[in-house]
């Protein structure tokens, strides 16, 4: 289809029309390429990287690439549809909340992995997890051992027997040994001092942990420490 301009049309108008048509053509090409990448199972992030290499400054924005990638993956075939026509203004829909919840409950996936798998914005996924689902990520509590129900019951019975015979602890003396560093360097927190705003900042040389260790042997009863001593260099403790 040909287009003509009046004779008094300025050069700036012609330039705008040419550039605008060029950008529009580039977008259509990229939308076709996005569809192709979906067909060969390329992820949205991989598709974006390929478009950036191929089109440079004319490459589509990340949000647009991810949206088109998601629509083609959901079954859209027409590459010329208006991406905003009939689409929700926000991705925080009930359907997307359910999709995010399914992935969160399926394993230890991060926000970035979930956003890539669902072709959604990372910030949106984070808002869904924190605000819509009321969840937060916490670290695992480390315990010495995971006990079974029978092991817990056995420990309960043993502890109950020990409490019933607590008076026998008065005659028990126990001992233990441990390795001690010859010295512990003072930390930055321990060396902090109150100063005024104009006072010079203190300086402290870095110190490493002591490479020399000494074995401490300690004996104690129910009242406290009965005896302790540091073993001599080269001496071993076997019982």
N, C-alpha and C positions, 0 to 999 in steps of 0.2 A: 504494500500500500504506500503510495507516494504522498508526500506532504510538501506544501509550498507556503511561502511567506510573502507578505506584501513587500514591495520594493523599498519601503522606508524602514523595514525592520532592521534594528541595530545588530551589529556583530555579536554583542553580548548575548542577545536572545538566541541567535543561531548556535552559539557555543553552549548555552545552557541546554538547548534541545538535543544537541549531539551528545553531550556528556550524559544527560539524563537517559537517553535511549541506550547508550553504551552500558550504563550501570544496570538498567533494567534487563538488558540482554545477558549481562554477566550473572545476574541473580537467577534468571531462568536456567542458564547453563548449570549453575551450581546446584539448583534444586533437582535437576535431572541427575547430576552426579551424586547427590545425597541419596536419591532413590536407588541408584546403582550400588552405592556402598552398603545400603541396607540389604539389598539382594544378596550380596556376598558376605553378609554377617560381619561387617565392620562396625565397631563401637562408635558412639557419637564423638568421643574424644579423638579417635583415629581419623574419622571423617573430617573433623575440623582441622587437624594437622595437614591432611592432604590438600584441602581447599586453600589453606594459607600458603602452602608452597606453590600451588598452581596459579592462584589469582592475586597474591600479594596484597596491595592496598585495596583492591576491589573485592577481597574475600568478605563473605557475610559475617556478621557478628556471631559470637559464640551462642548467645541466647536463641537467635534465629536458626542456626544450624541444629542445635539440640531440639528445638521445637519441630522443625521439618523432619528430622531423623525419627522422632517419636511418632509423628503422624503417619509416615510411611511404614514404620514398624507395626502400627496398629491397623494397617490395611488400606490407607489412602493411596490412590493410584494417580489422580490428576495432579500434575506438577504446577499448574497455573492457578489453583484455587487460592483465594485470599487467605493467608494464614491466620488472619484475625476474624474471619467471617464465621460466626456461630461458635467461636471458641471462648471458653471462660477467661475472664480477665486475671484470674489468679489460679495457681496450681494447687492451692490449699482446699481441695474439694474432698468430699466424703470418700469418693472412690480412691483418690490418691492417698488419703490417710489410711485406708484399708490396705493398699498396696505396700506402703511403708511399714505398717505394722506387721505384715506377713514376713517381710525381709528381716525386720528387727528381731522377731521371735524365732527366725530360722537359724540364727547363728550370730557370732561376734563380728558383724559387719560395721564399718565406720560410716560416717555421713557421706564421705566422698564416694565410697563404693556403692552405697545405696543410690546416690544421685546419678551415677553413671549407669547403673543397671536399669533405672527407671526413666532415664533421660529427663531428669528434673533439675531445677536449680538447687545448688548446694545449700544456700541460705534458706530456701523454702523447706527442704527436707529437715534442716535443723529446727526450724520453727514448728514443723509438724511433730517432731519427736518430743520437743520440750514443752510446747504450749498445748497442742491438741491431744497428745498422748500422755503428757505429764511424766515423762521419763527423764532420767539423767544417767550418765555413764559413771560408774564407780569401780574402783579397783577391787580385785579379788582378795578376800581375807585369807591370809596364810595361817594355817594351823599345823601343829607337829604331825598329826596323823588323822585320817578320816576313819572314824570308828564305826563298826556295824552296830546294830541294835543289841546283839548278844554281848559284844565287847563293852558297850556302855552299861548294861545291866550288871556284868561281872565287876566292873570298876565300882559301881554303886555299892554292891554288897561288900566288897573289900574295904571301901572307905567307911562304911557303916560299922564293920567289925573293928576297925582301927579306932574309931571314935569311942566305941563302947569300952575299949581297953586302953584308953588314953593315958592312964596312970603308969603304964609300963614304959612310956616314953621318958619318964624321969631318970631311968637307969640306962638309957641308950646314949652312947657317944658314937658319932659318925665322923667320917673324914672325907675329904675330896682334894683334888689338886687341879691347878689351872696354870696356863702360861700367862705371864704378865710382861708387858713392855717395860723396858728399863726407864723410859720416860714417855710422856704424852705431850706433844707440842700444843701450845696455847692457840685456840682458834681465834678468828677475827671477832666472833661474837663475845668471847671471853675477854678480849683485850679492849673492848669499847670503853670509852670514858666520856663523861659529860664535859662539853666544851662550849664556849660562846661562838657566835657566828664568825667573829674575826680571829679566833684562835687558829694557829697552824694545825694542819691535819697530821696526825701521827703516822709514822712509817714503821713498818715491821718487816724484818727479813723472813722469807719463807723457810719453814722448817719441815723436814720429812719425819715420818714416824720412825721410832727407834727400831733399828735392825737387830738389837740385842734383846733377847727374851730370857726371863728367869722363871723357873717353876715355883709356884707358891703352894705349900702343903698346909691345909687347915683342918683342925678338928673342932667339933662343936657338939653341944648337947641342947636340951630344950631351953636353957637359959641364955645361950650365946656361945661365943668362941671360947674354947678351952685352951687351945694351943695352936700356934702357927709358926712356920719358919720357911725361909727361902732355901731351896736346895743348892748345894755347892755346884760349881762349874763341872760338868761331866758326870755328876751323880744322877742315877736313875731311881725312879720310884715304881715298884711293881706291886706293892700291897701295903 
